[in-house]
């Protein structure tokens, strides 16, 4: 789990494209691996600790605990949908639950609170990120599942 946390921090803080209210990256992959291998609680812990440690060690802006809460929920969502069922429909449900509920609604709320900005204009500007990341996550997790099915859980653990 520590390796997945470190990898998430690297992907999130150094290998992502970020602007004020949008972020495009592959930091979902280690969290999905944690969900597939360990389950919901462990994936939630990996996601939350990655967010907290990344924010403390490599701050992009002020730390806001709402984002850590959202990260924890993302890990839980991935774990619930992916740990026991790796079919495309479960992957789609995990990605849509993450992107719509957590990224689009919750993270938009946190950005709105953090920067004292109106919610709906931010919501609209983040729709493009949600569409892009939904596609990237669905393809990425599908590929990840194929690799894990081919090489087994032990290959990535």
HELIX and SHEET records of a PDB file:
HELIX    1   1 UNK A    2  UNK A   13  1                                  12    
HELIX    2   2 UNK A   28  UNK A   37  1                                  10    
HELIX    3   3 UNK A   40  UNK A   57  1                                  18    
HELIX    4   4 UNK A   65  UNK A   82  1                                  18    
HELIX    5   5 UNK A   88  UNK A   96  1                                   9    
HELIX    6   6 UNK A   97  UNK A  107  3                                  11    
HELIX    7   7 UNK A  108  UNK A  114  1                                   7    
HELIX    8   8 UNK A  119  UNK A  125  1                                   7    
HELIX    9   9 UNK A  127  UNK A  151  1                                  25    
HELIX   10  10 UNK A  153  UNK A  156  1                                   4    
SHEET    1   A 2 UNK A  17  UNK A  19  0                                        
SHEET    2   A 2 UNK A  22  UNK A  24 -1                                        
END                                                                             
